[in-house]
């Protein structure tokens, strides 16, 4: 009986040793070192952290085709905190009647602006309003404004046009001349087209062969 028990114990111990050996062997094959101690996962690009300015048409171009009615619709996102009527009371945010052209952070009605905004200086030009509406926290870090911003450049232009019609009515900046953004590439192309390539080739003296014979003139390029 005792021999039988010893045999069973031996089999159990032997099986454990084999299992341990296999575990170590497989672990050495499939284990990937991570010396940096970094956590595994998927990388997601954080574009907001880059702080880059949005690309797109110039603001003056967008203002030239701005839709004031749509700007009024977009303004509904702001209506929970701001009034827009003349003489309207301040709410969570200041009354915005005539805001275009006003000093930044110095509005009427005694509204208590944050130091972050009032220290920016200057006036609410179209360009400054565009930057503010795109990202208030980037424009004035530390501002009390909790609105994240408007990502669509045309939405910003539309709401700026709407704000401008509420007591400011300032003239829009002229849009850049058509093709100005091309960087003058068109001029080079025109000059290249005007170059008389074919004539330049045919006007050359015909080449002579080594035997003294005159070779026929080269064909003009198309």
Backbone as a ProteinNet text record, in pm:
[ID]
protein_1_A
[PRIMARY]
XXXXXXXXXXXXXXXXXXXXXXXXXXXXXXXXXXXXXXXXXXXXXXXXXXXXXXXXXXXXXXXXXXXXXXXXXXXXXXXXXXXXXXXXXXXXXXXXXXXXXXXXXXXXXXXXXXXXXXXXXXXXXXXXXXXXXXXXXXXXXXXXXXXXXXXXXXXXXXXXXXXXXXXXXXXXXXXXXXXXXXXXXXXXXXXXXXXXXXXXXXXXXXXXXXXXXXXXXXXXXX
[TERTIARY]
83.9	0	86.3	191.2	280.9	353.8	394.1	461.6	369.6	241.6	145.4	131.4	124.7	114.3	238.2	353.8	478	480.1	426.3	421.9	332.5	215.7	123.8	187	252	316.9	425.5	498.7	603.8	549.1	435.6	372.6	325.3	268	218.3	333.5	441.6	556.8	619.8	627.1	684.6	602.5	469	382.4	397.3	412.2	429.4	558.2	665.4	793.6	784	717.5	701.1	620.2	509.6	425.3	502.7	584.3	663.9	765.2	825.6	923.3	861.1	743.2	674.2	635.9	590.9	551.2	668.8	783.9	902.9	946.4	939.4	981.1	895.2	762.7	672.2	684.8	705.5	718.6	839.2	950.4	1070.8	1054.2	967.8	946.6	854.2	743.1	638.5	643.6	725.4	729.4	799.4	740.6	799.9	844.9	971.3	1024.2	967.1	942.7	896	978.8	1106.5	1196.5	1152.6	1075.4	1033.2	921.5	857.7	747.2	622.5	609	493.8	371.5	256.9	131.1	94.5	37.8	-3.2	-137.1	-157.6	-283.9	-270.8	-374.1	-376.8	-349.2	-267.5	-237.9	-346.9	-401.7	-504	-447.8	-439.2	-381.5	-470.2	-409.9	-483.6	-458.5	-544.2	-523.7	-545.8	-631.1	-657.6	-534.3	-449.2	-331.7	-227.4	-232.5	-133.4	-148.9	-271.9	-294.5	-272.9	-275.3	-256.1	-378.6	-356.1	-468.9	-539.1	-667.8	-744.7	-712.9	-713.8	-688.8	-821.7	-814.1	-935.1	-925.6	-1032.8	-1032.4	-1009.9	-956	-938.7	-1073.2	-1069.3	-1192.4	-1265.2	-1189.9	-1254.4	-1335.7	-1286.4	-1360	-1487.8	-1479.4	-1596.9	-1699.9	-1653.1	-1746.1	-1819.2	-1750.9	-1813	-1933.8	-1936	-2049.8	-2123.9	-2109.6	-2171.1	-2323	-2384.6	-2530.2	-2574.3	-2626.5	-2664.9	-2775.2	-2870.6	-2980.1	-2926.2	-2830	-2768.8	-2688.7	-2626	-2553.8	-2645.2	-2766.5	-2864.3	-2898.5	-2907	-2933.8	-2818.1	-2696	-2578.1	-2572	-2616.9	-2611.7	-2697.9	-2792.8	-2876.6	-2793.4	-2675	-2585.3	-2533.4	-2536.9	-2485	-2595.2	-2720.1	-2831.5	-2855.6	-2805.8	-2824.8	-2746.9	-2640.6	-2555.9	-2555.7	-2591.9	-2580.1	-2712.9	-2737.1	-2845.5	-2783.5	-2864.3	-2812.9	-2891.7	-3003.4	-3087.1	-3025.6	-3056	-3003.5	-3055.8	-2965	-3002.6	-3034.8	-3011.9	-3041.5	-2952.3	-3004.9	-2930.1	-2820.7	-2716.7	-2613.7	-2669.2	-2621.4	-2659.1	-2536.3	-2521	-2397	-2280.4	-2305.8	-2209.4	-2264.4	-2182.5	-2226.7	-2325.8	-2402.8	-2486.5	-2395	-2431.5	-2342.6	-2388.4	-2481.5	-2525	-2408.8	-2374.2	-2265.9	-2127.6	-2110.4	-1982.7	-1870.3	-1903.1	-1798.2	-1741.7	-1612.6	-1547.7	-1530.8	-1592.4	-1576.7	-1438.2	-1389.9	-1266.7	-1286.6	-1186.5	-1195	-1194.3	-1294.7	-1301.1	-1335.6	-1392.4	-1426.8	-1570.7	-1655.1	-1790.1	-1872.5	-1984.6	-2072.8	-2158.8	-2224.2	-2317.3	-2254.2	-2127	-2064.1	-2036.9	-2028.9	-2002	-1859.3	-1843.8	-1712.3	-1638.8	-1555.1	-1476.6	-1360.2	-1315.3	-1198.8	-1073.4	-975.5	-848.2	-784.1	-804.4	-745.8	-793.7	-921.5	-975.7	-949.2	-968.1	-950.8	-805.8	-712	-571	-525.4	-612.8	-575.2	-547.9	-632.4	-615.3	-670.2	-674.3	-724.7	-876.4	-930	-1074.7	-1121	-1251.8	-1310.4	-1320.9	-1211.1	-1212.7	-1272.8	-1296.8	-1348.4	-1250.9	-1122.8	-1022.6	-1014.6	-1018.9	-1012.4	-1136.3	-1250.8	-1372.6	-1364.7	-1306.8	-1292.3	-1203.8	-1093.2	-1003.4	-1071.8	-1144.5	-1214.8	-1320.7	-1398.7	-1505.2	-1450.8	-1333.1	-1273.1	-1230.7	-1168.6	-1125	-1105.1	-1208.1	-1193.9	-1076.9	-1055.4	-948.9	-810.5	-799.5	-671.2	-648.4	-754.5	-743.4	-707.8	-770.4	-746.2	-737.2	-620.8	-606.3	-644.9	-733	-781.9	-915	-973.5	-1102.5	-1212	-1313.4	-1427.5	-1523.6	-1504	-1589.9	-1570.7	-1679.2	-1671	-1704.5	-1747.3	-1782.4	-1657.3	-1665.6	-1547.7	-1505.2	-1599.6	-1565.7	-1638.8	-1629.8	-1692.2	-1582.9	-1589.6	-1486.5	-1504.2	-1627.3	-1654.5	-1625.1	-1527.5	-1494.5	-1612.2	-1698.2	-1811.9	-1915	-1933.4	-2022.9	-1974.3	-1843.5	-1788.7	-1811	-1788.4	-1810.1	-1956.7	-2047.3	-2190.5	-2232.9	-2183	-2223.9	-2159.5	-2038.9	-1975.6	-2055.7	-2102.3	-2185.6	-2314.6	-2371.6	-2494	-2465.9	-2357.2	-2322	-2296.8	-2234.7	-2202.9	-2328.8	-2435.1	-2560	-2637.9	-2593.3	-2662.7	-2593.4	-2603.6	-2555.8	-2417	-2344.5	-2208.4	-2203.3	-2240.7	-2247.4	-2115.4	-2005.3	-1875.2	-1854	-1779.5	-1754.5	-1663.6	-1691.7	-1609	-1475.6	-1372	-1245.3	-1260.8	-1195.2	-1208.9	-1145.1	-1210.6	-1150.8	-1027.6	-932.9	-812.2	-847.1	-764.6	-787.7	-785	-869.1	-878.1	-744.8	-697	-569.4	-450.3	-472.7	-359.8	-291.5	-369.5	-312.1	-227.2	-223.2	-146.3	2.9	42.2	183.6	259.6	189.2	256.2	293.4	244.8	279.1	223.7	111	49.4	136.5	210.1	294.4	403.5	461.8	567.2	515.4	393.1	334.6	308.3	262.1	234.5	362.9	469.5	596.5	648	629	675.3	599.5	467.5	387.4	425.7	468.8	502.7	641	720.4	856.5	853.7	915.4	911.9	1009.1	973.1	1063.4	1093.2	988.3	1007.5	1096.4	1073	1151.5	1296.5	1318	1454.4	1534.6	1467.5	1537.7	1565.1	1466.1	1481	1571.7	1590.7	1675.1	1822.7	1855.6	1995.8	2056.7	2189.1	2259.7	2255.1	2233.8	2232.1	2367.7	2366.3	2490.7	2552.4	2684	2754.4	2801.2	2798.7	2847.8	2999.2	3056.8	3201.6	3250.6	3166.8	3208.2	3202	3158.9	3148.4	3011.2	2921.5	2785.9	2705.4	2612.2	2526	2406.4	2385.3	2270.9	2144.1	2031.1	1903.6	1867.7	1802.6	1766.6	1672.6	1687.6	1601.3	1458	1364.2	1223.3	1183.2	1094.9	1047	964.8	980.3	901.1	756	665.7	523.4	490.3
-121.5	0	125	117.2	232.8	256.1	143.2	158	222.5	186.5	244.2	394.3	434.9	578.3	652	590.9	655.2	672.5	570.6	579.5	694.7	708.6	817.9	954	964.8	1092.7	1124.4	1019.4	1040.5	1089.1	1027.8	1072.6	1218.5	1252.3	1390.3	1489.5	1459.5	1549.6	1559.2	1444.5	1445.6	1528.1	1515.1	1595	1743.6	1778.7	1920.1	1975.6	1896.6	1941.2	1961.9	1868.2	1880.9	2005.2	2028.6	2146.3	2274.8	2279.1	2397.9	2422.5	2313.1	2327.1	2379	2326.6	2374.2	2520.8	2561	2700.1	2793.7	2755.5	2839.3	2845.7	2728.1	2723.5	2809.1	2797	2878.8	3026.6	3055.3	3195.4	3261	3188.9	3245.9	3268.4	3187	3201.2	3317	3327.2	3424.1	3552.5	3560.4	3680.8	3793.9	3913.7	4032.4	4127.5	4165.8	4254.7	4394.7	4461.6	4600.1	4676.6	4704.8	4763.8	4899.9	4971.1	5104.3	5101	4987.5	4978.5	5048.4	5071	5142.4	5052.7	5112.8	5039.4	5008.3	4892.9	4854.6	4920	4948.7	5008.9	5067.7	5139.5	5200.4	5349.2	5403.3	5545.5	5621.1	5721.4	5806.6	5947	6000.5	6132.1	6238.2	6323.9	6431.8	6559.2	6587.1	6704.1	6833	6830.7	6953.5	6998.6	6902.9	6938.6	7009	6993.3	7054.7	7205.8	7253.1	7396.4	7464	7388.8	7446.5	7520.8	7624.4	7700.7	7621.3	7640.3	7567.3	7620.3	7529	7567.9	7593.6	7660.7	7690.1	7825.7	7870.3	8000.4	8112.7	8226.5	8341.2	8388.4	8448	8495	8595.1	8683.8	8784.2	8718.6	8608.1	8535	8474.7	8420.2	8360.3	8466.5	8583.3	8690.6	8743.2	8743.1	8794.3	8710.8	8584.8	8498.1	8451.5	8527	8487.5	8489	8396.2	8383.6	8431.2	8553.8	8612.8	8531.5	8483.3	8403.3	8276.2	8214.6	8095.8	8134.1	8251.9	8299.5	8317.8	8364.4	8377.4	8240.6	8140.2	8003.9	7952.2	7977.4	7933.5	8004.3	8129.5	8206.4	8144.6	8060.3	7996.2	7913.3	7870.5	7799.6	7892	8021.9	8120.8	8183.8	8165.5	8237.5	8198.1	8082.7	8042.4	8132.7	8197.2	8280.6	8427.9	8458.8	8595.6	8646.4	8776.8	8845.8	8925.9	8960.9	9030.4	9157.6	9177.6	9294.5	9420.1	9535.3	9662	9689.9	9718.4	9745	9621.1	9503.4	9379.2	9359.7	9287.9	9264.3	9160.9	9172.9	9069.6	8942	8830.9	8702.9	8637.9	8509.9	8443.4	8507.1	8548.9	8624.9	8763.6	8851.3	8989.3	9000.4	9108.8	9142.3	9171.7	9123.4	9131.2	9230.3	9317.4	9416.5	9512.8	9529	9620	9571.1	9441	9389.6	9404.5	9398.3	9410	9552	9562.9	9692.7	9739.6	9670.3	9706.8	9667.5	9735.5	9689.8	9550	9466.7	9329.8	9330.3	9265.3	9253.7	9381.9	9479.4	9607.4	9646.3	9547.7	9574.8	9660.8	9708.4	9795.5	9711.6	9778.4	9710.2	9658.7	9687.6	9648	9499.6	9427.6	9284.1	9261.5	9166.2	9136.8	9034.4	9083.6	8994.4	8935.1	8820	8758.3	8837.7	8828.6	8895.1	8840.6	8711.6	8649.1	8716.5	8753.8	8815.6	8965.6	9032.3	9177.8	9218.9	9127.1	9159.8	9137.6	9085.8	9062.1	9193.7	9293.7	9423.4	9427.1	9545.6	9561	9562	9548.6	9551.2	9422.6	9403.1	9285.2	9308.8	9290.2	9295.1	9164.9	9159.1	9035.4	8920	8949.2	8844.2	8796.5	8889.4	8851.2	8772	8812.4	8736	8594.6	8583.2	8451.7	8360.7	8414.2	8335.1	8298.4	8392.5	8368	8259.9	8270.2	8172.6	8034.2	8029.1	7899.2	7826.8	7898.9	7836.9	7944.5	7971.5	8073.3	8046.5	7922.5	7890.5	7908	7891	7915.2	8065.2	8138.3	8282.4	8353.7	8311.8	8374.3	8264.8	8200.2	8092.7	8139.6	8064.6	8101.9	8173.6	8191.5	8259.1	8181.5	8254	8190	8127.3	8158.8	8105	7953.8	7880.1	7733.9	7676.1	7759.7	7712.7	7661.5	7542	7479.8	7549.9	7608.1	7675.9	7617	7687.8	7645.3	7599.9	7474.9	7421.4	7455.3	7485.6	7512.9	7660	7689.6	7829	7908.5	7845	7917.6	7948.4	7858.4	7887.8	8010.6	8019.2	8135.3	8263	8256.3	8374.3	8415.8	8319.7	8350.4	8417.2	8366.4	8425.1	8561.8	8581.3	8713.2	8813.2	8769.8	8857.5	8893.5	8796.9	8823.6	8921.1	8899.9	8991.1	9131.9	9141.5	9272	9351.2	9281.1	9350.1	9392.4	9348.2	9385	9504.3	9620.5	9744	9787.7	9711.9	9751.3	9796.1	9707.1	9737.4	9791.6	9730.1	9769.5	9707.5	9775.3	9718.8	9596.4	9498.7	9378.1	9406.2	9336.4	9349.5	9292.4	9352	9300.7	9162.8	9072.2	8939.1	8948.9	8857.7	8861	8839.6	8895.9	8881.5	8735	8699.5	8560.4	8514.5	8401.9	8348.1	8401.4	8491.9	8547	8442.1	8340.5	8235.9	8138.4	8152.4	8059.3	8081	8197.1	8222.2	8255.5	8307.1	8349.1	8235.8	8116.1	8002.8	8020.1	8087.1	8104.5	8185.7	8287	8369.4	8286.7	8196.2	8112.2	8022.9	7972.8	7885.1	7960.7	8086.6	8166.4	8193.2	8227.4	8255.1	8132.1	8015.9	7892.3	7865.1	7896.4	7872.6	7966.9	8090.4	8188.3	8165.4	8078.3	8054.5	7987.4	8043.1	7985.1	7869.2	7756	7641.1	7591.1	7573.5	7518.9	7607.3	7738.8	7830.8	7831	7819.9	7822.8	7706.1	7592.2	7474.7	7487.1	7528.6	7533.3	7646.2	7751.5	7863.3	7831.6	7722.3	7688.4	7645.9	7661	7617.2	7466.2	7408	7261.8	7204.2	7091.5	7028.7	6955.2	6938.7	6867.1	6734.4	6634	6502.7	6499.3	6393.8	6381.6	6369.2	6328.1	6310.4	6439.2	6548	6674.7	6699.8	6600	6618.7	6700.3	6772	6853.5	6771.3	6758.5	6681.9	6761.7	6697.5	6770.5	6839.7	6955.4	7028	6946.1	6967.7	6896	6941.2	6850	6884.7	6974.5	7067.2	7156.1	7077	7110.8	7046.1	7088.2	6998.8	7036.6	7144.9
0	0	0	84	93.6	-38.6	-106.2	-235.3	-339.2	-329.5	-424.5	-403.6	-276.7	-247	-293.9	-272.9	-316.5	-468.8	-536.6	-683.2	-729.6	-665.2	-700.9	-675.1	-558.8	-525.7	-627.5	-669.2	-768.1	-901.2	-944	-1068.7	-1059.9	-946	-927.8	-933.2	-860.2	-859.3	-998.1	-1065.3	-1199.5	-1296.6	-1286.3	-1372.5	-1346.2	-1217	-1183.6	-1240.7	-1234.2	-1288.8	-1439.5	-1508.3	-1653.5	-1688.6	-1614.8	-1641.4	-1619.9	-1512.1	-1484	-1594.9	-1642.1	-1749.5	-1877.5	-1911.3	-2031.2	-2019.3	-1899.8	-1878.2	-1898.5	-1843.9	-1858.6	-2004.3	-2071.5	-2211.1	-2301	-2288.6	-2369.7	-2335.5	-2208.8	-2168.7	-2232	-2242.3	-2302.3	-2451.4	-2515.8	-2659.7	-2691.1	-2618.8	-2652.8	-2572.3	-2471.9	-2389.1	-2463.3	-2462.6	-2523.6	-2414.6	-2418.6	-2316.7	-2333.2	-2224.7	-2223.5	-2121.7	-2153.7	-2055.5	-2007.1	-2086.8	-2046.3	-1944	-1928.3	-1834.1	-1881.9	-2013.8	-2066.6	-2067.7	-2054.6	-2058.7	-2202.8	-2223.3	-2357.4	-2391	-2516.6	-2557.6	-2696.2	-2740.4	-2871.8	-2857.9	-2947.4	-2945.8	-3019.5	-2955.7	-3016.7	-3024.4	-3144.4	-3163.1	-3101	-3018.6	-2952.9	-3030.7	-3127.8	-3212.3	-3136.1	-3033.8	-2958.8	-2884.3	-2842	-2763.8	-2848.2	-2979.1	-3063.4	-3068.2	-3051.6	-3049.4	-3184	-3292.4	-3424.1	-3470.5	-3551.5	-3601.9	-3711.4	-3719	-3818.3	-3956.6	-4054.2	-4191.4	-4260.8	-4374.8	-4448.9	-4514.6	-4578.6	-4644.2	-4543.5	-4587.5	-4498.3	-4443.4	-4324.7	-4261.3	-4350.1	-4416.3	-4501.7	-4613	-4666	-4769.5	-4712.9	-4592.1	-4528.8	-4490.7	-4446	-4410.5	-4533.6	-4647.8	-4770.5	-4811.5	-4773.2	-4807.4	-4682.1	-4573.4	-4446.4	-4455.3	-4385	-4377.8	-4239.7	-4233.8	-4105.4	-4038.3	-4116.9	-4060.4	-3994.7	-4059.9	-3999.5	-3876	-3880.3	-3762.6	-3642.9	-3667.7	-3559.2	-3501.4	-3588.2	-3541	-3456.9	-3502.3	-3426.9	-3292	-3287.8	-3163.5	-3053.8	-3090.7	-2989.3	-2892.1	-2936.3	-2845.5	-2735.9	-2762.4	-2667.4	-2582.5	-2625.6	-2563.3	-2418.5	-2376	-2236.8	-2141.8	-2192.5	-2106.7	-2147	-2272.5	-2322.7	-2377.8	-2356.8	-2426.4	-2540	-2638.6	-2756.2	-2785.8	-2717	-2744.2	-2683.5	-2743.6	-2693.9	-2553.6	-2462.6	-2324.5	-2244.6	-2302.2	-2232	-2110.6	-2014.1	-1890.5	-1912.4	-1832.1	-1832.4	-1770.9	-1818.7	-1760.4	-1700.7	-1724.3	-1684.4	-1758.5	-1882.2	-1960.8	-1988.8	-2046.7	-2070.3	-2185.6	-2186	-2300.2	-2419.4	-2537.1	-2652.9	-2759.2	-2726.9	-2824.7	-2852.2	-2979	-3016.5	-2977.7	-2960.1	-2911.1	-3013.4	-3143.5	-3245.1	-3241.8	-3217	-3205.1	-3062.1	-2966.2	-2824.7	-2773.5	-2667.8	-2602.9	-2544.7	-2555.5	-2505.2	-2352.4	-2295.1	-2149.7	-2077.6	-2148.8	-2086.1	-2118	-2139.8	-2186.9	-2093.3	-2143.5	-2066	-1972.8	-1880.8	-1791.6	-1664.2	-1642.9	-1517.4	-1503.8	-1614.5	-1603.8	-1554.6	-1464	-1405.4	-1491.3	-1581.2	-1665.9	-1586.9	-1631.8	-1568.7	-1604.1	-1516.8	-1542.5	-1670	-1695.5	-1814.3	-1942.1	-1947.6	-2068	-2071.3	-1959.4	-1957.8	-1981	-1957.6	-1977.8	-2121.6	-2207.5	-2347.3	-2418.6	-2394	-2457.2	-2598.9	-2655.7	-2791.5	-2796.1	-2914.7	-2934.6	-3002	-2998.2	-3061.7	-3211.4	-3281	-3426.9	-3479.4	-3608.5	-3667.3	-3643.5	-3660	-3643.9	-3499.2	-3404.8	-3263.8	-3221.7	-3270.8	-3241.3	-3298.8	-3416.9	-3478.5	-3393.3	-3344.5	-3259.3	-3127.7	-3070.6	-2944.5	-2960.3	-3067.3	-3088.8	-3123.1	-3181.5	-3212.9	-3085.6	-2991.3	-2866.3	-2760.7	-2678.7	-2574.4	-2480.4	-2444.2	-2348.3	-2408.3	-2537.4	-2602.9	-2621.3	-2652.1	-2672.7	-2543.3	-2433.8	-2303.1	-2197.3	-2184	-2084.9	-1945	-1881.3	-1749.5	-1752	-1870.8	-1880.6	-1807.3	-1762.8	-1696.7	-1798.1	-1923.3	-2029.6	-2038.4	-2026.1	-2029	-2166	-2259.1	-2393.2	-2463.6	-2523.1	-2584.6	-2713	-2786	-2910.2	-3029.8	-3142.4	-3267.9	-3363.9	-3406	-3493.6	-3640.2	-3682.3	-3823.7	-3854.7	-3943.1	-3974.2	-4029.4	-4110.6	-4166.3	-4059	-3962.5	-3850.3	-3774.4	-3754.4	-3683.1	-3763.2	-3893.9	-3977.4	-3975.8	-3978.3	-3978.4	-3847.8	-3735.3	-3607.4	-3587.6	-3640	-3633.5	-3716.1	-3833.2	-3916.2	-3843.6	-3773.9	-3697.6	-3583.2	-3510.3	-3400.9	-3453.9	-3570.6	-3626.9	-3659.5	-3696.5	-3728.9	-3604.8	-3488.5	-3364.9	-3299.7	-3365.7	-3305.9	-3345.1	-3426	-3464.5	-3610.2	-3700.9	-3844.3	-3899.8	-3860.6	-3912.8	-4050.9	-4138.5	-4272.3	-4263.3	-4346.6	-4348.6	-4418.1	-4379.1	-4452.2	-4592.1	-4691.3	-4828.6	-4840.6	-4910.8	-4930.3	-5018.3	-5002.5	-5086.3	-5232.5	-5319.8	-5463.4	-5502.3	-5597.2	-5640.4	-5697.5	-5648	-5694.4	-5619.5	-5520.9	-5446.6	-5363.1	-5320.1	-5236.3	-5314.9	-5447.4	-5528.5	-5514.4	-5457.3	-5435.9	-5563.1	-5665.2	-5787.2	-5880.1	-5852.5	-5937.3	-6078	-6089.7	-6220.6	-6314.7	-6261.2	-6345.7	-6411.1	-6332.5	-6387.5	-6497.6	-6478.6	-6579.4	-6708.5	-6695.9	-6815	-6891.4	-6816.8	-6882.8	-6955.9	-6893.6	-6956.1	-7084.7	-7084	-7202.8	-7316.4	-7278.9	-7380.4	-7440.1	-7378.3	-7425.3	-7563	-7665.7	-7801.5	-7814	-7754.1	-7751.5	-7891.5	-7972.4	-8106.2	-8191.8	-8191.9	-8272.3	-8229	-8098.8	-8048.5	-8102	-8119.3	-8169.6	-8318	-8395.2	-8541.3	-8585.4	-8502.8	-8541.9	-8529.9	-8463.6	-8445.2	-8578.7	-8590.1	-8709.5	-8718.3	-8836.7	-8849	-8815.6	-8745.7	-8705	-8822.3	-8819.1	-8924.7	-8874.1	-8960.1	-8924.9	-8939.7	-8889.5	-8898	-9040.3	-9134.6	-9274	-9352.9	-9287.9	-9357.9	-9413.2	-9405.2	-9453.4	-9353.5	-9403.3	-9317	-9276.3	-9144.7	-9094.6	-9112.9	-9136.4	-9151.3	-9021.6	-9029.5	-8906.8	-8820.4	-8687.4	-8592.9	-8608.8	-8582.1	-8592.3	-8476.4	-8504.1	-8398.3	-8298.6	-8171.1	-8067.3	-8080.2	-8048.5	-8058.1	-7958.4
[MASK]
++++++++++++++++++++++++++++++++++++++++++++++++++++++++++++++++++++++++++++++++++++++++++++++++++++++++++++++++++++++++++++++++++++++++++++++++++++++++++++++++++++++++++++++++++++++++++++++++++++++++++++++++++++++++++++++

